[in-house]
Amino acid sequence: MEIDAEGRKLCDYVDRSLNEEEDFHFLRLEFLQRLNIVNLQVKLVQTKGRIQRENKVSAEDLEELRISLQQYATAIRDYQCLRNKKSVEKVNIQHRKLLLQKFFDPDLDPGDPFESHYSYFQDANEEIDPIRSALMRYLPVHLAFSRQECLERGKEFAEGKRPRLVSDFVDRLVRFLMAFTGGVFLVVPMIIMTLHPSQTKSLVTVSVAVIIFSLVLSFGVRVSNIETLVSTATYAAVLVVFVGTSTNGGNHP
C-alpha cells in the first residue's frame, strides 16, 4: 500500500507538470554531485599512493583502477552536463520548492530537503544577441513566435510568454535593421563632412562616428573580439578614405 501511495504521488506530480508547466525543471543536487566526485577522487589518490609505495600492481588492481577511473570521468561529465543547463530564475525557485514539498515533503526527512540549485533542460549557452532578444521580448507574440514553436508551445503562446527560438520574422527584421543602420553610419557622416567641408570638421566627424559605431557594435551585436576589431577598423578606413578624397577635392579651384 505504501509503495502504491508513493507511486500515485509521483504520477500526480508528473500529470500536474504536464498540464501546468511547459518547462520541466530538476534539482542539480550540487552537494551530492560534489560529494561523489570528491569520494572517487580520494579513492583514486589512495590507490595511486599504494601502487607507488609497493611499486607493483596486480590484474585485480588494474581492473579496479579501470572501473574507478571510468566512474570518476563519468561523474565529472555528468556534473558538467548538469551545470551547463539553464538555471531557474530566483523568483521562481520558491514556487518550485513549494510544489515539491506539497507532494513529497511529509515522506522525507525533516529540514529543507528540496534546497538546491534548480535547472531547466535547455542549455545555458544558447545565447541570443541583445537586439533579437529585445524584439522577442517586446514584439506581439504572433510575430515573435515561429509557426513551429506555436505548435510545440501552444500554452506559453496563449499566455503571451516570451519565445525561446528566433522566428523568421524577427531574424529578417534584425537583418534589415542592421543593414539600414550600416547605411546610416556611412551616409550621415559623409553628408556632414560634405556640407561646408573643412579638415577639422571631417576629423571630428570621423572620430565621433567611429566611437558611436564601436559602442553600437559592442553592446548591440554579439560578435567576437576579432570581428569587433576588424569591423571597426574597416569602418574607420572607409571614412578616412572619404576624408582624404574630399580634402584633396576641396584643394582644387
Summary of the structure (lengths in Angstrom):
residues: 253
radius of gyration: 29.7
end to end distance: 103.0
largest distance: 103.0
contacts: 606
relative contact order: 0.07
helix: 74%
strand: 5%
